[in-house]
């Protein structure tokens, strides 16, 4: 269009209407300098050596990776990180799904109110979430007080520092994102299908498993990956609410960086963490495409 | 029929429990912030605004709160300046779009701890115009922009996609230069999207503390970083006050944006 215009003003205007790739340049420069360069530097750092006196010594060694992938302590950390992330992703997706289904079946102002509820966790800082649950779970917390005063429990209980507290806190962080991915898939499904299924004599359970679940499969898979990826990178909540034995990879990265001052080791751990996350994301992508292919 | 009703009640109970789950951590903090006690515990023995007074008197907390706001504003400006042209171009382009958009969104999926240490390692020793980058608010805002920019782009691309092409062409035909057409014609139409994108950027930066933990010094510490660092050392309701202030500032920002939206719709 730009080439055929003769009037100068019109052709200057076409910059706004035509394909304008040069507008991408500022953001690309930013991404290269603040994202690309530091990540490359991190990759290079992971091959450096460490001595007691300085944060790193320039070298080309595989020692850090060897330590991360062979030392039993490190392997346990990787296994625990994957384990807690899988549990959290599972719990979060189930909770997000049933709440999304609930909102999906409603209209008008009820729907708006519940949408606002689902948006809540997204707006609250992780550190505020941690503080909230640290007032709720301990010996002198609200839960213990509520259990004793309603007579459900004879003694005060402490749930702070348990895996339960960790999963409750961790799922709070990704539940909004999961909710909205699932809801967007549900919104594409005709609600009449549920009525039709019931009219044909299917029980609610059967309708759920044979009609709704297969239709929402894609959204559930996306939400699961999202929750898994988010949880893999979190250490603050796990550390502040979970047991001391729940020592995860991100926590080890932070420890190596700030306390041990071993930069190459922190870098190698980060590269391994990114690799696991990328693998999980690509795996779900591949599974979804394979399944989609079979259906069509 | 009976079974169906039972399931409906079950679903309602679940929704009520879920709502409770969302409200508990923030509600409990809000209540505890007004406790008169010396330590955090239940039952609460009395209510007062004593710990708010302590918070306002503490120079370190106030300083941290101002740092947070400054960094969040800087992040918003930077991410909007980058996201507006990017989203506009992405909405117009067809061929390279999936690849470019994926590239722009990528930082969102990298854990904060990894971004934090790589920016600290890779850019921490850089000196720009005579000032050290490490510990500066600018560097923290840059790191926060890595998360704010993808969010802003995700909000803005659909906004620009639904723009009426005729409007822009009409502005051109009437003789408006491109930049003027952008600010006078496109921006007013896309205002809701632009405000939401800015809101996302602001809130993301205000709440983030893992990257900031690796990039700030004692002087540039943000409010959530200070909250995290005093989590284990402080047992008094003051930490609940600080946490409440952080959450309240987020909610009032959202409230302001919503009030603006409601007013502009009425007009």
Interface residues (C-beta under 8 A of the other chain):
Chain A: X9 X10 X12 X13 X14 X15 X16 X17 X18 X19 X20 X21 X22 X23 X24 X26 X27 X30 X31 X34 X35 X37 X38 X39 X40 X41 X42 X45 X95 X98 X99 X101 X102 X114 X117 X118 X120 X121 X123 X124 X125 X126 X127 X128 X129 X130 X131 X132 X133 X134 X135 X136 X140 X141 X142 X144 X145 X149 X168 X172 X198 X203 X204 X229 X232 X233 X234 X235 X236 X240 X250 X253 X254 X257 X258 X263 X266 X267 X270 X273 X274 X277 X281
Chain B: X3 X4 X7 X11 X12 X14 X15 X18 X19 X21 X22 X23 X24 X25 X26 X28 X29 X32 X39 X40 X41 X42 X43 X81 X82 X83 X85 X86 X88 X89 X90 X92 X93 X94 X96 X100 X103 X104 X106 X107 X109 X110 X111 X112 X113 X114 X115 X117 X118 X119 X120 X121 X122 X123 X142 X143 X145 X146 X149 X153 X165 X168 X169 X171 X172 X173 X175 X176 X177 X178 X181 X182 X186 X203 X206 X207 X208 X209 X210 X214 X224 X227 X228 X231 X239 X240 X243 X246 X247 X250 X251 X254
